[in-house]
């Protein structure tokens, strides 16, 4: 049975760099699934490399997504809602802007490029998963749903 997703439900992502830290030191990236139009825009011109080889009945798969800067920016702007427990180098708490595309784009300068790429890929990947597939995963990507 297919189960419809609530695109406005908040989800939480923990960066790979934070996963070894104690939970109270995790920065929590709160996001929502992309709307269908935003998802399709992000998929336009997305470069994806897939390789498959059969090894004794198993099919290992390698999937690499390459996002353009605009795709990455639009995915983050449309998916990211807020950030919790994120500080600058001087120890000041950083708040993600609630509105304003330009303010959000400027705020993203606080992130290392690989963090921006990781977050964008996580948002896209979560938007891409079937509900049945989502239930099978123990959340190795760091993606957690908030009730």
ZIBEL-V278170 format. One record per residue. N is the residue number from 0. PSI is psi in whole degrees, -180 to 180 (none if undefined). OMEGA is omega in whole degrees, -180 to 180 (NA if undefined). D_FIRST is the distance of its C-alpha to the first C-alpha in Angstrom with 1 decimal. Layout:
<<N/PSI/OMEGA/D_FIRST> <N/PSI/OMEGA/D_FIRST>>
//
This chain:
<<0/131/177/0.0> <1/141/179/3.8> <2/123/179/6.4> <3/145/180/9.8> <4/148/174/12.8> <5/105/-176/16.1> <6/-15/-180/18.6> <7/-5/179/21.4> <8/134/-180/20.4> <9/139/177/23.2> <10/157/-178/22.7> <11/138/177/25.6> <12/138/175/26.9> <13/125/179/29.9> <14/149/178/32.1> <15/-37/-180/32.8> <16/-26/-176/36.4> <17/-15/-170/35.7> <18/-24/179/33.5> <19/-10/-179/36.6> <20/159/173/38.2> <21/149/-174/38.0> <22/-35/-178/35.1> <23/-9/177/37.6> <24/-2/178/38.7> <25/135/166/35.4> <26/131/-178/35.1> <27/122/-179/31.7> <28/109/-176/30.4> <29/126/-177/28.1> <30/172/174/26.0> <31/161/176/23.1> <32/150/177/20.7> <33/144/172/22.4> <34/162/-179/21.9> <35/-47/179/20.9> <36/-41/180/24.6> <37/-38/179/25.8> <38/-46/-179/23.3> <39/-37/176/24.4> <40/-42/179/28.0> <41/-32/-179/27.7> <42/-25/179/26.3> <43/129/179/29.3> <44/16/175/31.8> <45/131/178/30.0> <46/126/-178/31.5> <47/127/177/29.3> <48/128/177/30.7> <49/137/174/28.7> <50/140/180/30.3> <51/143/173/29.0> <52/146/-178/31.0> <53/128/179/30.2> <54/102/179/31.9> <55/51/176/31.8> <56/-10/179/28.2> <57/151/180/26.9> <58/88/174/26.1> <59/145/-179/27.4> <60/136/174/26.6> <61/129/-179/28.6> <62/124/179/27.4> <63/126/178/29.9> <64/134/177/29.3> <65/113/-180/32.5> <66/141/172/32.4> <67/165/178/35.3> <68/-39/-180/37.0> <69/-42/178/35.9> <70/-44/179/32.2> <71/-48/-180/32.5> <72/-49/-178/34.4> <73/-37/178/31.9> <74/-45/180/28.9> <75/-44/-179/30.8> <76/-42/-177/32.1> <77/-24/-176/28.8> <78/-39/-176/26.8> <79/131/-179/29.3> <80/-49/-180/29.9> <81/170/180/32.4> <82/138/179/34.0> <83/141/175/35.1> <84/45/-180/37.9> <85/121/-174/39.2> <86/154/174/43.0> <87/-179/-177/45.5> <88/-18/178/48.4> <89/7/177/50.6> <90/8/179/48.1> <91/136/178/47.1> <92/131/179/43.6> <93/130/180/41.9> <94/131/177/39.7> <95/132/-179/37.3> <96/140/179/38.3> <97/-29/-177/36.2> <98/167/176/37.1> <99/104/-178/39.0> <100/-46/-178/37.9> <101/-39/178/41.4> <102/-40/179/41.5> <103/-43/179/38.2> <104/-45/178/39.4> <105/-41/-180/42.6> <106/-35/-179/40.9> <107/-14/176/38.9> <108/-17/177/42.4> <109/-13/-175/42.3> <110/145/171/39.7> <111/146/180/40.5> <112/-39/-179/39.2> <113/-28/176/37.1> <114/-42/178/35.5> <115/-45/-180/34.7> <116/-43/180/33.2> <117/-45/179/31.1> <118/-44/180/29.7> <119/-43/179/28.9> <120/-38/179/27.1> <121/-43/179/25.1> <122/-45/178/24.1> <123/-44/-179/23.2> <124/-42/180/21.4> <125/-36/178/19.3> <126/-24/-174/18.6> <127/-22/-173/17.6> <128/140/171/15.1> <129/151/179/11.3> <130/-40/-180/9.9> <131/-38/177/9.0> <132/-38/-179/12.6> <133/-40/-179/14.0> <134/-27/-178/13.2> <135/-22/-176/14.9> <136/135/177/18.0> <137/19/179/20.8> <138/47/179/21.8> <139/-19/-179/24.7> <140/-8/-178/25.0> <141/6/-179/26.1> <142/127/-179/23.2> <143/144/177/22.4> <144/139/174/20.5> <145/133/-178/22.6> <146/none/NA/21.2>>
//
